[in-house]
Amino acid sequence: MRRIPVLSVFALAAAPLFSPGQTALAQQLSYRLPSPAAAVYRMVDTTVGTMTNPDGASDISGNSSITYTLSFEPDGEGVRASVDLTDFTGQLLPPMGAPMTVSQAQAGLRSYVVRLDGRGLEEFASGQRRRPPNDFPLFIDGWEAMFPRLPGGEVDAGDSWVDTVTTWVAGEGERVVAYTYTLDSETTVDGRRQLRVAISGDARLTFTEGGTPTSIDGTETGFFLWDIERGLVALWEVSRRYEGNVPGEPASVTFTATTRVRLEN
């Protein structure tokens, strides 16, 4: 029986709306050198894979909590952000047996440095965008949530902009999401003005073995809050669902996941 990477591993193991015409100025929704020039984010993710065949269904899930400590400095007309992974806990729950602790190295997670322009991530200055091969079920990377694409100009409530994000699943599979961001409302959280941006995305997971690709389609929905004064994401939360059939086998696979990234300070 032909093995499909990752899939077989999983099988085994008070907000007021803007008034009409009110504009969020470009400088309010744009990356710049934050003050203070440091931040701490905590990312919590739960991903569940379910394989269903004539004999029944089996689940495997991964839970993780990751802390990133960021420092910022000017870089020409942009900003350089050093992203240090300072804490990680991970757990893999196989279909049978006891939960297994996963190390940072086993999850393929590393520190890195990126350069930002006003709209978001421009390039990796050091470190790798692509995680090395691993078997841990984590579909996103922290940079996707901490540095979502911004519009790059003035927008009104209800205006949208788009971006395409690519990440690598377990080092071998590829996840591509066509995101649509929509400026929704302005809110106040703990006395701080924040902009709420709705997120929706059409996603595709592609795994390749022996030159034959297998694709699974899905959707992603959520939002992020943008702290106007800090010029940083204060909260990013997205849920996703992918489902499809295993080629050549009477089996289907479903993945569900929720990721929450919060600015701790």
ABEGO torsion letter per residue (X at the ends): XBBBBGAAAAAAXXBBBBBBGBBBBAAABBBBBBOBABBBBBBBBBBBBBBBBAAEBBBBBBBBBBBBBBBBBBBEABBBBBBBBABBBBBBBBABEBBBBBBAAAAGBBBBBBBBBAAEBABBABEBABBBBBABBBABBAAAAABBBBAGBBBBBGBBBBBBBBBBBGGABBBBBBBBBBBABBBBBGGBBBBBBBBBBBBBBBBBBGGBBBBBBBBBBEBBBBBAAAGBBABBBBBBBBBBBBBGBBBBBBBBBBBBBBBAX
